[in-house]
Amino acid sequence: MSTNAAAPRAPKSPEHVVVAGAGMVGLATAWFLQERGVRVTVVDRTGVAAGASWGNAGWISPALTLPLPEPAVLSYGLRAMVNPSSPVYVPFSTDRQLLRFLVGFARNCTPARWRAAMAVFARLNRDALGAYDVLGDGGTAGHGVVEEIRDADPFLAGFASDVDRKILVDELAHVVSSGGAVDYELLSGAEIRSLEPTLGDGVQSGVRMLGQRFVNPPAYVASLADSVVQRGADLVTGFEVADVVDLGAGGVDVVAQTGERLRADAVVLATGTWLGELARGYGVKRVVQAGRGYSFTVVPDEMPKNPIYFPVQRVACTPLGDRLRVAGMMEFRSPDAPLDPRRINAIVEAARPMFTGVDWTARREEWVGSRPCTTDGLPLVGATRSPRVHVAGGHGMWGIALGPLTGRMVADGLTGHDVPSYARHLDPLR
């Protein structure tokens, strides 16, 4: 990172912005910048939806979009966290950044801090669906996102017992008390299995949540990329950002590992887990840690119509046309570590009793991806110490749910428009 201290002010509305990252967050930022009349170049080291945007559950679920640091995480205990079968897994490591992250994360797993973060999430969730609607409508420049956003009715959560269900019911009550809105009803085992016949006898209790949506993540992000390109953006793949040079009044140079440079008036860093390395020199001290998630697909005898969640097992299932995506786990380790088959097996063993008519040996599309997590669970959205360098990331598991809203906030902040009052809680310099 290099800076030029002269000319600290940036133009209110830049003419050209480079967005680093072609996942949901980066592409949504590019789209909303175009709404504000800004020319955009999107760069990515691999390609569209190559990271966490590809293999996640695809939920746009305000009822379940919650801060990741929660008291229940600590209840697992250290012994459970070093077990590869645990929903939250922390392999032994001497990585100082990881240890720093874990200490900060643990400090935020208190009831008081979770409630404070939840109050922010409640406000984010109220606006998240509206940002999706703008993408679909096409905005002022046309060429909206054509990929379908589906209503999830019913959106089901399944449990082995009423005792297990109480954990989610208590959590939903906390969401409501923090200002969120959740419409749900309790179901017996027979009732939930009648709504989704693929559920097995292991499901003896349920919750039905209304007002939730979902997408096919890779298809939606690809459609968003098509929309951004149709609206005039350049999309450059194979461009791994190595540095951002602040030129003051001259703008910024975005430098690739190859030495290639792109000059623009400003840059938005939406590089997921790698965001912190690029933004640290611009005053962003928050650790952005890879919280790796796993997924695969199967083809049940009877395909579920809508998403299914098993909160105790932390397994999320989403129908993607002719196959069912099964996702889960939170693994704090290097984003470049290879897929650990023990984690896939742990998901299978957790999900097996809850379904009927699934050949778990015929699974496909096994995947691991790194979700960018912060210690307090809140995203990093907005300007850094330089008004020409903005960041958009740190969403943890909620990049799909909050990506369009984040893109709109970043675009508005860069072009001198008002941003919501809750944006101060997402300040990257906090």
N, C-alpha and C positions, 0 to 999 in steps of 0.2 A: 504494500500500500504506500502510495506517495501522495503528498498534498502540496498545494501552493496556498499559503495563508492569505495572499492578496485577494482582493475582491470577494469578500465572504458572502455577498448577496447573490441569489440565483434569480433568474427571471420568474415572474409569477406564473407564466404559462410557457413552458419550454416548447420549442418547435419539434424537437426530436429526442426520444428517450429510448435507451436500450433496456430491455427487460431480460435479466439473466435467470433462465428457468422456464421450461415449457411444460410444467405441470399445471394443475388446476389453478393454483394461486397466481403464477406468473402469467398465464394466458388470460385469466380474468382481469388482471391488472392491465394488460395490453388492450383488451377490449374496451374497458372503461376509459383508458387514456384516449383511445380513438374517438369515443363519445365526446371527449373534450377537445377534439380537433388536433390532437398530437400525433405526429408521425412516429411509428414504433418499429423497432427491430428487436425480435425475440431471438435469443441465443440459448443453446442447450448443449451440454457435452455429449449427450447420447441422442435424444429425440423426444418427440411428444409423448407425454405420460410414461416416461421410462422409469420413474421412481415410484414413490408411494401412491401416486395418482392411479397407478395401473391395477394393483392387486387388492385394494381395500374393499370394504363392504358396500360403499356407495350410498350410505344413508344420509338423508337430509332430515334429521330427526331431532327437533328442538327438545323433546322430552328426555333425550339421552345424551345430548351434546353438553357435557359437564366437564368441570376441571379435572384433569388427570390426577393431581395430588389429592388424595382423599384419605380420610382416616382408615378406611377398610384396607388400604394397601399395607399399612403398617401392621394390621392384624394378622397378615400372613406369617410374619416373623422371619427372622434371618435364615433359619433353617430351611423354611419353605422356599425362600427366594433363591437359594443356591441349588435347588432341585430342578433339573431340566423339564420335569413334568408340571411345574408350577405355572399358573397363568402369568405371574410376574417373575421373571428369571434374571438373575444378575450373576453371570459367571465370574469366578475369581479373577481379579485384575489388579495390576499395580498402576494403571493409567491414572495419572493425577487429575486430569480433567474429568474423567468418569467419577472418581471419588468425590471431587468437588461438587459435581452435579448431584450425586446421591445424597450428600449431606444437605445441600440446599433443598432438594426435593423432599427429604424427610421432614425438614423444618416446616414445610408448607402442608404437610398431611395432618394438620390439626383441624378440629371442627370449626374454630373461629376463622382460620384462613380459608378453609374450603367455602364457608358461607360468604366471605367477602368476594372470593373469586366467582362464586356462583351468581352473585348479584350482577356482576359484569356480564357473565354468560347469558343471563336472562335477557339483558338488553340486546346483546348480539343476536340471540335466537329470534327475537321479535322482528328483526330486520333481514334475517338471512334469506327467507323465502322470497321476499320482495326483490332482492338483487337477482335471484334466479329468474324471476318473471321478466325483468328487464332484458336479460340475455335472450330469452325466448322470443320476446316481442321484436327484437332487432334494434331498438333504440332509434336515434335520429338518423343514423347512417345506413339502416337496413342490414340485411344479411345476418339475421339472428341465428341462434344455435338451433338446429333442427332436431337433434336427438331428443327423445322423449324423456320427460320427467314424470314418473308414475306416482300416483297417490297410493299409499300403503294402508289400505283399509280391508282387513285389520292388520295392524302391526302387532305381532304377538311376542310375548316373553313367556318362556316355559320354565317350570320348576319341578323338582322331584317331590316337593312337599309345600304345605302352607307356611311352614316355618321358614323355608328358604325364600319364599315369596315376600315375606315381611321385610327383607332387606331392601328390595326394590321399592316396595310401597313406602317405606320410611324415607328413602331417597327422593321419591317423587314428591312427598310432602315437604321436604326441605326445598326442592325446586320451587314449589308454589310459594312457600314462605319467603323465598328470596326474590320474588317478583315474577317468576316464570309462570307459564300457563300450561297445564297438562290435563287432558281429558282422557280418562281411562276407566275401565271397569274390571272387576275381578271375575275370573272364570274358574269353574271346576275342571278337573282333569277330563271328564267326558265332554264338556263344552269346548275346551280348546282343541281337543282331538277331532271334534266334529267340524271345526272351522278349518283345520289343516290335517287331513287324514294321514299324511306322511309321518305325523308325530307318533311316537311309540308309547308303550305303557310306562316308560320311565318318566313321562310327563304327567304329573298328578295334580298340577295346579298351574294357573296362568293369569296373565294380565293382558288385556286388549287396550292398545293405545290408539287414539284417533289423531288426525291432523298431521301425520308424518308422511314423508315422501322418500323416494329412492331413485337412483339412476344406475345404469350400467357404466361404471367408472371409465374404462378405457374408451368405450364408444362415445361417451359424453365429452370427454376431454379432446378426443380426436375431432369431434364435431365443432367444439369451441375453437380449436386450432384452424379448422377450415374457415370458420367465420372470421377470425382475426386476419387471415391471409386474404380472404375475399374483400375485406374492408381496407386493404392496402398495406398491410404489414409485411416486412421481410422476416422470414423464419430461417435461421441459420443453425444447422445441426453440426455436431463435431467440433463445437467451439466451447472448450472448457476454460472458464474464466480463472485466471491466475492472479490478477491484480486489477485494482481500480485506481486510476491516477486522477486526482482532483486538480484541474487546471485553473481553478478560480473562475474568472469571467470567461475563460475559454471553454468551459464545460468540463467534461470528463473523458478520459481514455479508458476503455474497457479492454484489457489485455488478455489474450488467450495464452494457454500453455505453449503454443507454437510461436508466440511472439507477435501474432497478428493483432492489430489494434482497430477498434471501432470508436470513433469520436461521436459524442452526442452532447446535448445540453445537460442531461441528467441520466442516472442509472437507477433501476430498481433491482435489488438483490432478492430473488425468490428461488434460491438454490437449495431449499430444504435443509437437510442435515449439515450441509457445507456452508450455510449462511454465516455462521459465526466466524469462520476463518477469514472471510472477506470483509466483514463489517467491524471486526474488533478494532482495527486501526482508526475507525471513525467514531469511537466512543461507545460501541455496543459491547458491554461487558458480560451480559447474560450468557451463560453457557447454553448452547443448543446441542443437545445430545440425541444420538440415534436411539429411538425406541422402536426396535424392529418388530414388525408384525408378519405373520405367516398366513398363507391361504392356499387353497386348492379347490378344484371343482369335481363334483360327482353328478351322476344322473340318477335320481331316485325313480322308483317305479311310478310314483305319483308326484309330479313337480309342485312344490308349494307355490301359491299365488302371490305371496307377499313375504317380506322379511320376517325372520324368526330370530329371537335373541335368547340365549341362555346365560343370564347374568352371573350365576354362581360359577359356571365353567368359563365365563367370558368368551363365549363362542358366538359369532355373528354369522348368520346365513342369509344369502340374498339370491333370489332367482334371477338368472341372466339369460332369459330366453330358453334355450334347450338344456341348460345345465344350472346347477346350484353351486354358488360359491360359498365355501365354508372358511371363515377367517377367525383368527384369534391370536392370543399371546401378546405379551409385552416383554421384550428382551433388550436389556441395556448392554450393548456391546458395540464394537466397531462396525460402522455401516458397510465396510468392505469384507467382513467375515463371510465365509461361505454359508449356505443354507445348512442348518442343523437338522437332520432327519428326525432326531428325538422330539423336536418341537412339533413337527407334522404328526408324529405318532401320538403325542399328547393331545392334540386337537381331536384326532380320530377317537381315542379312547374316551374323551370327555363327551363327544357327540354321539357315539354309538348307541348308548342306552336310550337316547332321546328320540330316535328315529326308527322307522320300520321301512323295509323295502329299499335299502341302500347297500350297494356293493362297495364297501370302503376300499377294497383292493384295486378297484378300477378308477381310482382318482387320477386326475390330470391337472396340468397347469400349476404344479407345485411352485410356490413363489415365496420369497422373503423380500421385504422392503423396509426402508428406514423412515420412520415418522419423526419429524423434528420436534423434540420436546424441550420445554423450558422448565425451570425449577418451580415456578409458581403456577404453571399451567396456562398462563395467558399468552396469546400470540405477541409477536413483535411487529408492529405496524406503524410506519411513518418515517419521518426524517431522522437521520443520524446527526452527528455534530456538523456535517456538511449538508447544506440545503440542496446540494446536487446529488447526494447519495441517500436513497431511501431503501428501506427493507420491508419485506412482506413474508413472514414465515413464523415458525415456532408454534404451529397449530396442533402439534401432537397428532391425535387420531382424527382431527376435525378439519383437515384441509379441504375435503370435498364439501362438507356442510357450510363452512365459513369462507371458502375461497372467493366466491363472487362478491360477497360483502366486503372482504378485505380489499379486493381489487378496486372496488368503487371508492373506498376510503383513501387508498393510496393515490388514485387518480385525482380525486378532489383536493387532497392535500398538496399535490405537486402543482396543480394548476390554480391555486389560490382560492378555491371554493371552500365553503364551510364543511366541516366534518362533524360527526356526532360528538356530543359531550363525553361519551364513554371512551372516545379514542385516547384520552389522556391516560387511561389505565393500561393502554397497549404501547405506550411510549417506549421505543427501543432503548432509550437512554435511562430508563428507570432503574 
